[in-house]
């Protein structure tokens, strides 16, 4: 049993039906406790000599959603960490209402990240120091689909306009950026928002909204960051708030 999980309180139960060499049909169950930081957790479930008839993996505790809990059930030879992998029985996302099984297959939410529904997260990011830009990094082992990004900039009394843009990169190479639709003068507080708002950018009063691509997927190590033309040492970005689907 192999799992990658970020939900808390999850226990997976593996149920098997087995036919021994003597023709006796047996039913066994094993439990597996995933980690909660997305790292790999493994368990070995010893079998006898004979024929595996069926297997199922389900969440017997906890309530993972979306792709919070991914599981792989394999046949291996040996009962140590050096056991030889011989085949994959089943794999996929496990939720409070979705299992994986062998030999029957239970359809999951779809194929590929573009059709799966990930874990909905609203994240309050890091509050940068005055004079610094916002920079948020996708967690290792995760992919984010961006839905909305919002941040407030308080400018100092130093004269001049500030014009932010939101930049998305893979940690180095820029893949997209979107300028705000409003120049912010000195000694003011403006709120800037980005999201897949269709074909309309705009601004009203002290609020600006601008577009990002629909379904934008950002890999682990990618960044959401501001780049503000005319930013002064005394200008202060607040902590951003953004909505993502996490896979």
Helices and strands as residue ranges (DSSP letters): E 2-5, E 11-20, E 25-32, E 40-42, E 50-61, E 69-77, E 84-93, E 100-102, E 119-124, E 135-137, E 144-154, E 163-169, E 174-179, E 189-195, E 202-204, E 207-211, E 217-218, E 223-229, E 236-237, E 241-246
